[in-house]
Structures are given as C-alpha cells and as structure tokens.
Amino acid sequence: MSIKDWSADERPREKLLQRGAAALSDAELLAIFLRTGIAGKTAVDMARELLRDFGSLRGLLAADRQRFCESKGLGDAKYAQLQAVMEMARRHFSEVLQRGDALTSPDATRAYLSAQLRGYDFEVFACLFLDNQHRVIQWEELFRGTIDGASVYPREVAKRALYHAAAAVIFAHNHPSGINEPSQADRLLTDKLKQALGLFDIRVLDHFIVGDGLPYSFAEHGLI
C-alpha cells in the first residue's frame, strides 16, 4: 500500500500541515524530506530503515558524504539538499539571536544552541555572552575536544567574558553520544565556572547540554 492510500491524518505531509511539524515522528519528518520511496517501500518505510541503519536521526544528519551516499535511495543530490537545509536552519537561528537581541524565549535559545552544536562528532564547549539586560553580545566556541570530552579552563572563560564586558553568560556544550544528561564532571565544572565568574560579578544564567532531544537545562533542574 502506498502512502497515498493511507488516511489523511496518517500521511506525514498532511499531518504536518494539520498539526505542525512537532507532531511528527523522526521517521515521518525524514519521509517528507525523502519525498518518495523505492520499489516495494514507501518513504516512511525507507525512513525507518535509515534511522535504524544510522542509529538515530542525529546519526544520519551527522554522516559524512561517503557514508550517507552509500545508503540505498540516497546520493549526492539528497546529500546536497540535506546540507543546504541544515545550513539554512543554522543561519535562521543565528538571525534569531543576533547581537543586541534580548533573550526572551527559552525555546528559541534551545533551538539556537541545538543548531550550533548538534552536528559535531566531538565535544565543543561554547558560551553566549550577554549584557545586563540579557541582550546578546557574542556567541563563541571556546574549547574543542574529543568524542567524549573537552578541557575547559575557567580562567580563559573569565578572560573572554571580561573582554566582551559581559554581565551574564549562558554555557553550552554537546554530548556526541546523544545522551543529554549531565555527568558529575559537568556539574563540577559548572560550579567552578560560577565561582570564577562570580569574582567579577558575572552571572551564570544556565548551562545547556545538547544531545538527542531537547537540550538539558541546568537552571530548570535546579543545578544553578
């Protein structure tokens, strides 16, 4: 049975138009991107197989060109299309949080951080520097590491905050594993950073961990 034979509320495209993109599963979103399936498989069937082969949607999006194009039904055209979509998303969220914009939406902040950090297959620690009205001064990637960690130096973070004359900061780092729960090392680091910046009356508003799903907020979990 083809997707055209499904009821309207089960077809990914119609479901998106009626209920919004957030109502769709990863497979349904990917099926819309694929547009068509292959012989004997609908786009949804193909999407499910791809998610299984790559381990997750993030695994598929982070795949290099060779690995991506090896999969049946994909190729250079789809790879180029995907890279263009991802870059448009990054640029969109960069425009959402431009210099001078106030942080008023937690969802927009999360989306921005996800767009900036989720694609890396190694750990990156970054900082959003803000003025005393929580307007964006600058976003900076400060440290890069390996697949399971990055060395972060509180003194260097403080130096960058002072350079930007920041009154507040939001930290963010990614977990290439996809697990967005904080480790004990993450908690200890956040405490050290708070202490270092507190010496200069610079407030730490939050620390986000970007993995699969919604970024984890230290502030929302009472850890800041």
C-alpha positions in Angstrom: 0.0 0.0 0.0 1.4 3.4 -1.0 1.2 6.5 1.3 -1.5 7.9 -1.0 -3.7 5.1 0.1 -3.3 6.0 3.8 -5.9 8.1 5.6 -5.2 11.8 5.5 -4.4 12.0 9.3 -1.7 9.3 8.8 0.1 10.8 5.8 3.2 12.7 7.0 2.7 15.8 4.8 -1.0 16.2 5.6 -0.3 15.5 9.3 2.3 18.3 9.4 0.0 20.8 7.7 -2.8 19.9 10.1 -0.9 19.5 13.4 2.5 21.1 12.9 6.0 19.6 12.4 6.4 18.8 16.2 3.6 16.3 15.9 5.6 14.1 13.5 8.0 11.3 14.4 11.6 11.3 13.2 10.6 8.8 10.5 7.7 10.9 9.3 9.9 14.1 9.1 12.6 12.2 7.2 10.0 10.7 4.9 8.9 14.2 3.9 12.5 15.1 3.2 12.9 11.9 1.1 9.6 12.7 -0.8 9.5 9.2 -2.4 10.4 5.7 -1.5 11.9 2.9 -3.6 10.5 -0.2 -5.2 8.4 -2.0 -2.6 9.0 0.5 0.1 7.2 3.7 1.0 9.1 6.8 2.0 8.2 6.1 5.6 9.5 2.5 5.4 12.7 3.8 3.9 13.0 6.5 6.6 12.6 3.9 9.3 15.3 1.7 7.8 17.7 4.6 7.5 17.1 5.6 11.1 17.8 2.0 12.2 21.0 1.8 10.0 22.4 5.2 11.2 21.2 4.7 14.8 19.2 7.9 15.1 18.2 11.0 13.2 21.2 12.7 14.6 23.4 9.9 13.3 22.0 10.4 9.8 22.3 14.1 9.8 25.9 13.9 11.0 27.0 11.3 8.5 29.8 12.3 6.1 29.1 12.3 2.3 30.5 8.8 1.6 28.6 7.1 4.4 25.4 9.0 3.5 25.6 8.2 -0.2 26.2 4.5 0.4 22.7 4.0 1.5 20.1 2.8 -1.0 17.9 5.6 -2.2 20.3 8.4 -1.2 23.0 10.0 -3.2 24.8 13.3 -3.9 21.6 15.2 -4.7 20.0 14.2 -1.4 23.2 14.9 0.5 23.5 18.4 -1.0 19.8 19.1 -0.3 20.3 18.0 3.4 23.4 20.1 3.9 21.5 23.1 2.4 18.6 22.6 4.8 20.8 22.3 7.8 22.8 25.4 6.9 19.6 27.4 6.4 18.5 26.2 9.9 21.8 27.4 11.4 21.5 30.8 9.7 17.9 31.2 10.7 18.6 30.7 14.4 21.7 32.9 14.1 19.4 35.6 13.0 17.0 34.9 15.8 19.8 35.6 18.3 21.7 38.4 16.7 23.8 40.9 18.6 21.6 43.2 20.6 18.6 40.9 20.8 17.3 40.1 24.3 16.8 36.5 25.3 13.0 36.3 25.8 12.2 32.8 24.6 13.8 29.7 26.1 12.6 27.7 23.1 14.5 30.0 20.7 17.6 29.7 22.8 17.4 25.9 22.8 16.8 25.8 19.1 19.8 28.2 18.5 22.1 26.1 20.7 21.0 22.9 19.0 21.6 24.3 15.5 25.1 25.4 16.6 26.3 22.3 18.4 24.3 19.2 17.5 26.2 18.4 14.3 29.6 17.9 15.8 31.0 14.4 16.4 33.4 15.8 19.0 32.7 17.8 22.2 32.5 21.6 21.9 32.2 24.0 24.8 30.7 27.4 24.0 29.4 30.5 25.6 26.7 33.0 24.9 27.8 36.4 26.4 25.1 38.8 27.5 24.8 42.3 28.8 22.9 43.3 32.0 19.6 43.3 30.1 20.3 39.8 28.8 20.9 41.0 25.3 23.2 39.0 23.1 26.8 40.4 22.9 28.6 37.4 21.3 28.5 33.7 20.8 31.8 31.9 20.9 33.0 28.3 20.7 35.8 28.3 23.3 37.1 24.8 23.6 37.1 21.7 21.4 37.9 18.2 22.4 37.4 14.5 21.5 34.3 12.4 21.2 34.0 12.1 25.0 35.3 15.3 26.4 36.8 18.7 26.1 39.2 20.5 28.5 37.6 23.7 29.8 39.7 26.4 31.7 37.7 28.7 33.9 40.4 31.4 33.8 40.1 31.5 30.0 36.3 31.7 30.1 36.6 34.6 32.6 39.0 36.4 30.3 36.6 36.2 27.4 33.7 37.4 29.5 35.7 40.4 30.6 36.8 41.1 27.1 33.2 41.3 26.0 32.2 43.3 29.1 29.6 40.6 29.7 27.2 40.9 32.7 25.9 37.4 32.3 26.6 34.2 30.4 25.0 31.0 29.2 27.2 28.0 28.8 26.5 25.1 26.3 28.3 22.0 25.3 27.4 19.0 23.2 27.5 15.3 24.0 28.3 13.4 20.8 26.9 10.3 22.4 23.5 11.9 22.2 22.9 11.5 26.0 22.0 14.9 27.2 22.2 14.2 31.0 25.0 16.0 32.9 27.9 13.9 34.2 29.5 14.5 37.6 32.3 16.3 35.7 29.8 18.6 34.0 28.3 19.5 37.4 31.7 20.2 39.0 32.8 22.2 36.0 29.7 24.4 36.2 30.3 25.1 39.9 34.0 26.1 39.1 32.9 28.4 36.3 30.3 30.0 38.6 32.9 30.6 41.2 35.4 32.1 38.8 32.9 34.4 37.1 31.3 35.4 40.4 34.6 37.1 41.4 33.8 39.6 38.6 30.0 39.8 39.3 29.2 38.0 36.1 26.1 35.9 36.5 25.8 32.3 35.1 22.2 32.1 33.9 22.3 28.5 32.6 24.3 25.7 31.2 22.8 23.6 28.4 23.8 20.1 27.2 23.0 19.4 23.6 22.4 15.8 22.7 19.4 14.0 21.3 16.0 15.5 22.1 15.7 18.8 23.9 18.9 20.3 25.3 19.2 19.8 29.1 19.0 22.9 31.2 20.9 23.1 34.5 18.7 26.0 35.6 15.5 24.2 35.0 16.8 21.3 37.1 17.9 23.5 40.0 21.6 23.0 39.4 22.4 26.7 39.0 
